[in-house]
Amino acid sequence: MADLPTRAQVVVIGGGVIGTSVAYHLTQLGWTDVLLLEQGRLSSGTTWHAAGLVGQLRASESGTRLVQYSTELYERLEAEVGLSTGFRRCGGVTVARTPDRMTQLRRTAASADAYGLDCELLSPAEAYERFPVIATDDLVGAILAAGRRPRRPDRPDPGAGQGARNGGARIVEKVRVTEVLTRDGAAVGVRTDAGDVEAEVVVNCAGQWAKQVGAMAGVNVPLHSAEHFYVVTEAIAGIEPGLPILRDPDGYTYFKEETGGLVVGGFEPEAKPWVSPDAIPYPFEFSCSRRTGNTSRS
């Protein structure tokens, strides 16, 4: 069993990208008595399932600035902690199949200009030059957003976790929180399968388990896991490293280069819930659905 402290100023529940980021930023603010608890291994849950796309252009300026900061953080973490995050720039192409979609993309380009992001309107032929395996006969146009970058999902991002450790945070894996301890309506610690820990602050960063953790403290977190399907292809001629992300909102799909092939995923307009939050399998590390699997290869 893990050797847990009996008290910490802050307990962070969950060691995915959000939990490690919270721990890292708390240490950057001078909070050194930070304990992060992860039921499996770092980045082994919700974070591991991410497609690895970092799109900087958002619907609001505040959202855009936040993601801009995130990309700057990913870029500097490698030098700061000495561990590769697998992050690299590649840009993104979004195609339009209808005049209405193209109007929307023109508005997107105008917003990008206002936020200081590089964004270029493309003809179908120019879109093909950027992504030379697409069909263009049904395209009206496209945009190239140079500020869109992927974060490679084939390696869990260790940067924020190591940065948190360097700042004094303690990270304990293979410890499961079973109860949030409360007093007078406030969280005062956690109960785990390795012992109790008192805390002044408890932070719920449990990803798809967040609703379960919230319920432990009488808090409703409106979140559930939905099924998502994607295909990982073998190598394809014309697919090279550095190829931009391709998004086809009219076809509800995205395409990302992966070791010379493609990851092709869908944006499900009406996503189907996977299981209820209290029925998520345990343990569930680096895993897809235990029913039939979420991935297929061709």
C-alpha positions as CSV (number, residue, x, y, z in Angstrom):
1,M,0.0,0.0,0.0
2,A,1.1,3.5,-0.7
3,D,2.8,5.5,2.1
4,L,0.4,8.5,2.3
5,P,0.8,11.6,4.4
6,T,-2.0,12.1,6.9
7,R,-2.5,15.7,5.9
8,A,-2.0,18.0,2.9
9,Q,-3.0,21.5,2.2
10,V,-4.5,20.5,-1.2
11,V,-5.5,17.1,-2.4
12,V,-6.0,16.8,-6.2
13,I,-8.0,13.8,-7.3
14,G,-7.0,12.5,-10.7
15,G,-3.7,12.4,-12.5
16,G,-4.7,13.2,-16.1
17,V,-3.9,16.4,-18.0
18,I,-6.2,18.5,-15.8
19,G,-5.1,17.1,-12.5
20,T,-1.3,17.4,-13.2
21,S,-1.9,20.9,-14.6
22,V,-3.7,22.0,-11.4
23,A,-0.9,20.6,-9.3
24,Y,1.8,22.2,-11.5
25,H,0.1,25.6,-11.4
26,L,-0.5,25.5,-7.7
27,T,3.3,24.9,-7.2
28,Q,4.0,27.7,-9.5
29,L,1.9,29.9,-7.3
30,G,3.9,28.8,-4.2
31,W,1.7,26.0,-2.9
32,T,4.1,23.3,-2.1
33,D,2.0,21.1,0.2
34,V,0.1,19.5,-2.7
35,L,-0.8,15.9,-2.9
36,L,-2.1,14.4,-6.2
37,L,-3.8,11.0,-6.1
38,E,-4.2,8.8,-9.1
39,Q,-6.1,5.5,-9.0
40,G,-4.1,4.1,-11.9
41,R,-1.1,5.6,-13.7
42,L,-0.7,9.2,-14.7
43,S,-2.7,10.0,-17.9
44,S,-4.1,6.4,-18.0
45,G,-7.8,7.4,-18.0
46,T,-9.7,10.1,-19.8
47,T,-6.5,11.8,-21.0
48,W,-5.3,8.7,-22.7
49,H,-8.4,8.6,-24.9
50,A,-7.9,12.2,-26.2
51,A,-7.3,12.5,-29.9
52,G,-4.4,14.9,-29.2
53,L,-5.7,18.0,-31.0
54,V,-5.0,21.5,-29.6
55,G,-7.2,24.0,-31.5
56,Q,-6.3,27.5,-30.5
57,L,-9.2,29.4,-32.1
58,R,-12.3,29.3,-29.9
59,A,-15.7,30.9,-29.8
60,S,-14.6,33.7,-27.4
61,E,-11.5,35.7,-26.9
62,S,-11.0,34.4,-23.4
63,G,-11.2,30.8,-24.5
64,T,-8.8,31.5,-27.4
65,R,-6.3,33.2,-25.0
66,L,-6.5,30.3,-22.6
67,V,-5.6,27.8,-25.3
68,Q,-2.9,30.0,-26.6
69,Y,-1.4,29.9,-23.1
70,S,-1.7,26.1,-23.1
71,T,0.2,25.8,-26.3
72,E,3.0,28.0,-24.9
73,L,3.0,25.8,-21.8
74,Y,3.4,22.6,-23.8
75,E,6.3,24.1,-25.7
76,R,8.2,25.3,-22.7
77,L,7.6,22.3,-20.5
78,E,10.1,20.1,-22.4
79,A,12.9,22.5,-21.7
80,E,11.7,23.2,-18.2
81,V,11.5,19.6,-16.9
82,G,13.7,17.7,-19.4
83,L,10.9,15.4,-20.6
84,S,9.4,15.3,-24.1
85,T,5.7,16.1,-24.3
86,G,5.5,15.0,-28.0
87,F,4.0,18.4,-28.8
88,R,4.6,19.9,-32.3
89,R,3.1,22.5,-34.6
90,C,1.3,21.5,-37.8
91,G,-1.6,23.8,-38.4
92,G,-5.1,22.8,-39.4
93,V,-7.3,22.7,-42.5
94,T,-11.1,22.9,-42.2
95,V,-13.1,22.3,-45.3
96,A,-16.5,23.5,-46.4
97,R,-18.9,21.5,-48.5
98,T,-21.7,24.1,-48.6
99,P,-21.9,27.9,-49.2
100,D,-23.3,28.3,-45.6
101,R,-20.3,26.5,-44.2
102,M,-17.9,28.6,-46.2
103,T,-19.6,31.7,-44.8
104,Q,-19.0,30.4,-41.3
105,L,-15.4,29.7,-42.1
106,R,-15.0,33.3,-43.4
107,R,-16.3,34.5,-40.0
108,T,-13.8,32.2,-38.3
109,A,-11.0,33.7,-40.3
110,A,-12.1,37.2,-39.3
111,S,-12.2,36.2,-35.7
112,A,-8.7,34.7,-36.0
113,D,-7.4,38.0,-37.4
114,A,-9.0,39.9,-34.5
115,Y,-7.2,37.5,-32.0
116,G,-3.9,37.7,-33.8
117,L,-3.9,34.2,-35.1
118,D,-2.7,33.2,-38.6
119,C,-5.6,32.0,-40.8
120,E,-5.9,31.8,-44.5
121,L,-8.8,31.3,-46.9
122,L,-8.2,28.4,-49.3
123,S,-9.7,27.3,-52.6
124,P,-10.4,23.5,-53.0
125,A,-7.2,23.2,-55.0
126,E,-5.2,24.9,-52.3
127,A,-6.8,22.7,-49.7
128,Y,-5.6,19.7,-51.7
129,E,-2.1,21.0,-51.8
130,R,-2.1,21.1,-48.0
131,F,-3.7,17.7,-47.6
132,P,-3.0,15.7,-50.8
133,V,-5.3,12.7,-50.2
134,I,-8.7,14.6,-50.1
135,A,-11.3,14.7,-52.8
136,T,-12.2,18.2,-53.8
137,D,-15.1,17.8,-56.2
138,D,-17.7,18.5,-53.5
139,L,-15.7,21.3,-51.7
140,V,-16.6,25.0,-51.8
141,G,-13.4,26.1,-50.0
142,A,-11.5,25.8,-46.8
143,I,-9.4,27.7,-44.3
144,L,-5.9,27.0,-43.0
145,A,-5.4,27.9,-39.4
146,A,-1.7,27.9,-38.7
147,G,-2.3,28.3,-35.0
148,R,-3.9,24.8,-34.7
149,R,-1.5,22.2,-33.4
150,P,-1.7,18.6,-32.2
151,R,-0.5,17.1,-29.0
152,R,0.7,13.5,-29.8
153,P,-1.5,11.0,-27.9
154,D,0.9,8.1,-28.3
155,R,2.8,9.1,-25.2
156,P,1.1,10.3,-22.1
157,D,2.2,13.8,-21.4
158,P,4.6,13.7,-18.5
159,G,5.6,17.4,-18.5
160,A,3.1,18.9,-16.1
161,G,3.4,16.0,-13.7
162,Q,7.2,16.3,-13.5
163,G,6.9,20.1,-13.3
164,A,4.5,19.6,-10.3
165,R,7.0,17.3,-8.6
166,N,9.8,19.7,-9.3
167,G,7.8,22.4,-7.6
168,G,7.3,20.3,-4.4
169,A,4.0,18.4,-5.1
170,R,3.7,14.8,-4.2
171,I,2.2,12.4,-6.7
172,V,1.0,9.0,-5.6
173,E,-0.3,6.5,-8.1
174,K,-2.3,3.3,-7.6
175,V,-4.4,4.9,-4.8
176,R,-8.1,5.1,-5.2
177,V,-10.3,7.7,-3.5
178,T,-13.3,6.0,-2.0
179,E,-14.9,8.9,-0.1
180,V,-14.7,12.7,0.2
181,L,-14.7,13.6,3.8
182,T,-16.9,16.6,4.6
183,R,-17.7,18.8,7.7
184,D,-20.5,21.4,7.7
185,G,-20.9,21.1,4.0
186,A,-17.2,21.6,3.2
187,A,-14.6,19.1,2.0
188,V,-12.0,18.4,4.7
189,G,-10.1,15.5,3.2
190,V,-10.4,12.2,1.4
191,R,-10.6,8.5,2.3
192,T,-8.6,6.2,0.1
193,D,-7.9,2.5,-0.1
194,A,-4.5,3.3,1.5
195,G,-5.8,5.6,4.4
196,D,-7.3,8.9,5.1
197,V,-5.8,12.3,4.3
198,E,-7.0,15.6,5.8
199,A,-6.9,18.6,3.5
200,E,-7.9,22.3,3.4
201,V,-8.9,22.0,-0.2
202,V,-10.0,19.0,-2.3
203,V,-9.9,19.4,-6.1
204,N,-12.0,17.1,-8.3
205,C,-10.0,16.4,-11.5
206,A,-11.3,12.9,-12.0
207,G,-12.2,13.1,-15.7
208,Q,-15.0,10.6,-16.6
209,W,-15.1,9.6,-12.9
210,A,-15.8,13.3,-11.9
211,K,-19.5,12.7,-11.4
212,Q,-18.7,9.8,-9.0
213,V,-16.3,11.9,-7.0
214,G,-18.6,14.8,-6.9
215,A,-21.4,12.6,-5.5
216,M,-19.1,11.6,-2.7
217,A,-19.4,15.2,-1.5
218,G,-23.0,15.7,-2.4
219,V,-22.2,17.7,-5.5
220,N,-23.8,16.9,-8.9
221,V,-21.4,17.0,-11.8
222,P,-23.4,16.8,-15.1
223,L,-21.0,14.6,-16.9
224,H,-21.0,11.1,-18.5
225,S,-18.8,9.2,-20.9
226,A,-20.1,8.9,-24.5
227,E,-19.1,6.3,-27.1
228,H,-16.6,7.6,-29.7
229,F,-15.3,5.6,-32.7
230,Y,-12.2,6.1,-34.7
231,V,-10.1,4.2,-37.2
232,V,-6.3,4.0,-37.3
233,T,-5.1,3.1,-40.8
234,E,-1.9,1.6,-42.0
235,A,0.6,3.8,-43.8
236,I,-0.8,5.8,-46.8
237,A,1.2,7.2,-49.7
238,G,1.2,11.0,-49.4
239,I,0.7,11.1,-45.6
240,E,3.8,12.6,-44.1
241,P,4.8,13.8,-40.6
242,G,3.8,17.5,-40.2
243,L,0.6,17.1,-42.2
244,P,-2.0,19.5,-40.8
245,I,-5.1,18.3,-39.0
246,L,-8.0,18.0,-41.3
247,R,-11.6,18.8,-40.1
248,D,-14.7,18.2,-42.1
249,P,-17.6,19.6,-40.0
250,D,-20.1,18.8,-42.7
251,G,-19.0,15.2,-42.6
252,Y,-18.6,15.2,-38.8
253,T,-15.0,13.8,-39.1
254,Y,-11.4,14.8,-38.3
255,F,-8.2,13.3,-39.7
256,K,-4.8,13.3,-38.1
257,E,-1.5,11.9,-39.3
258,E,-0.2,9.0,-37.2
259,T,3.0,7.2,-38.0
260,G,2.5,7.6,-41.8
261,G,-1.2,6.7,-41.6
262,L,-4.3,8.4,-40.4
263,V,-6.4,8.6,-37.3
264,V,-10.0,9.2,-38.6
265,G,-12.5,10.1,-35.9
266,G,-16.1,11.2,-35.9
267,F,-18.0,14.1,-34.3
268,E,-21.1,12.2,-33.2
269,P,-24.0,14.8,-33.5
270,E,-26.0,12.6,-31.0
271,A,-23.4,10.8,-29.0
272,K,-24.5,7.6,-27.3
273,P,-23.7,7.3,-23.6
274,W,-21.3,4.5,-22.9
275,V,-22.2,3.4,-19.4
276,S,-23.6,5.2,-16.4
277,P,-21.0,7.0,-14.3
278,D,-21.3,4.5,-11.5
279,A,-20.7,1.6,-13.9
280,I,-17.3,2.5,-15.3
281,P,-15.1,-0.6,-15.0
282,Y,-12.3,-0.6,-12.5
283,P,-9.4,-0.8,-13.1
284,F,-9.6,1.0,-16.4
285,E,-6.1,2.0,-17.4
286,F,-5.0,2.7,-21.0
287,S,-8.1,0.8,-22.1
288,C,-11.0,1.2,-24.5
289,S,-14.5,-0.2,-24.1
290,R,-14.6,-3.7,-22.6
291,R,-17.7,-4.5,-24.8
292,T,-16.4,-4.6,-28.3
293,G,-13.6,-2.0,-28.3
294,N,-13.6,1.6,-29.5
295,T,-11.0,1.2,-32.2
296,S,-10.5,-0.7,-35.4
297,R,-7.6,-1.0,-37.8
298,S,-7.7,-1.3,-41.5
